[in-house]
């Protein structure tokens, strides 16, 4: 279970970083950002999260605010998933994906 949660957390991180990178690339030439191939690649990577947020938000939310809402959703989802991984690893340290927690637990146990 912890391994699956880590995979989902990594996908959330990739989408969030794509949104941040898209903002930074677009900031260099905002009016012509849609012609920039790097911007469009980042837009493609982040599009699943943006489309999901567009589906769940009411129509009164402007389209230009959707990427910000998507980033905030991804930000909170990343940390929530981190807490879920921690809880899964606390229940069973032998799971795949819990090596970091097992090492920390061993180090903590060996200290006086």
C-alpha positions as CSV (number, residue, x, y, z in Angstrom):
1,X,0.0,0.0,0.0
2,X,2.8,2.4,0.9
3,X,4.5,1.9,-2.5
4,X,1.2,2.7,-4.4
5,X,0.9,5.8,-2.3
6,X,4.4,6.8,-3.1
7,X,3.8,6.4,-6.8
8,X,0.7,8.6,-6.5
9,X,2.6,11.2,-4.5
10,X,5.3,11.3,-7.1
11,X,2.7,11.9,-9.9
12,X,1.2,14.7,-7.8
13,X,4.7,16.2,-7.4
14,X,5.4,16.0,-11.1
15,X,2.1,17.7,-12.0
16,X,2.7,20.5,-9.4
17,X,6.3,21.1,-10.6
18,X,5.0,21.3,-14.2
19,X,2.6,24.0,-13.1
20,X,5.4,26.0,-11.4
21,X,7.7,25.5,-14.3
22,X,5.0,26.6,-16.7
23,X,4.5,29.8,-14.8
24,X,8.2,30.5,-14.8
25,X,8.6,29.8,-18.5
26,X,5.5,31.9,-19.3
27,X,6.8,34.8,-17.2
28,X,9.6,35.4,-19.7
29,X,7.2,36.3,-22.5
30,X,3.7,36.2,-21.3
31,X,1.9,37.5,-24.4
32,X,3.5,34.8,-26.7
33,X,3.7,32.0,-24.2
34,X,1.4,29.7,-26.2
35,X,3.9,29.7,-29.1
36,X,6.7,28.5,-26.7
37,X,7.2,24.7,-27.2
38,X,8.5,24.2,-23.6
39,X,5.5,26.0,-22.2
40,X,3.2,23.8,-24.3
41,X,5.0,20.6,-23.1
42,X,4.6,21.7,-19.5
43,X,1.0,22.5,-20.2
44,X,0.5,19.0,-21.6
45,X,2.1,17.4,-18.5
46,X,0.0,19.5,-16.1
47,X,-3.2,19.1,-18.1
48,X,-4.7,16.2,-16.2
49,X,-4.7,18.1,-12.9
50,X,-6.0,21.3,-14.6
51,X,-8.8,19.4,-16.3
52,X,-9.8,17.7,-13.1
53,X,-10.0,21.0,-11.2
54,X,-12.1,22.5,-14.1
55,X,-14.5,19.6,-13.7
56,X,-15.0,20.0,-10.0
57,X,-15.1,23.8,-9.8
58,X,-18.2,25.8,-10.5
59,X,-18.5,27.7,-13.8
60,X,-18.3,31.0,-12.1
61,X,-14.5,30.4,-11.4
62,X,-12.6,32.0,-14.3
63,X,-10.5,29.8,-16.5
64,X,-7.4,31.8,-15.8
65,X,-7.7,30.9,-12.0
66,X,-7.9,27.1,-12.6
67,X,-4.2,26.5,-12.8
68,X,-3.7,28.2,-9.4
69,X,-6.5,26.1,-7.9
70,X,-5.0,23.0,-9.4
71,X,-1.6,23.9,-7.9
72,X,-3.2,24.4,-4.5
73,X,-5.0,21.2,-4.7
74,X,-1.8,19.3,-5.7
75,X,0.1,21.1,-2.9
76,X,-2.3,19.9,-0.2
77,X,-2.7,16.4,-1.9
78,X,1.1,16.0,-1.8
79,X,1.3,16.5,1.9
80,X,-1.8,14.5,2.7
81,X,-0.3,11.6,0.7
82,X,2.9,11.9,2.7
83,X,1.0,11.5,5.9
84,X,-0.8,8.5,4.5
85,X,2.5,6.9,3.5
86,X,3.8,7.5,7.1
87,X,0.7,5.9,8.6
88,X,1.0,2.9,6.2
89,X,4.7,2.5,7.1
90,X,4.0,2.7,10.8
91,X,1.6,-0.2,10.5
92,X,4.1,-2.4,8.7
93,X,7.8,-1.3,8.1
94,X,8.4,-4.3,5.9
95,X,6.3,-2.9,3.0
96,X,7.9,-1.8,-0.2
97,X,8.5,1.9,0.0
98,X,9.1,2.0,3.7
99,X,12.9,1.7,3.7
100,X,13.3,5.3,4.7
101,X,11.0,4.9,7.6
102,X,12.6,1.7,8.7
103,X,16.1,3.3,8.6
104,X,14.8,6.3,10.7
105,X,13.2,3.9,13.1
106,X,16.4,1.9,13.5
107,X,18.5,5.0,14.0
108,X,16.1,6.3,16.6
109,X,16.1,3.0,18.4
110,X,20.0,2.8,18.5
111,X,20.4,6.3,20.0
112,X,20.4,6.6,23.8
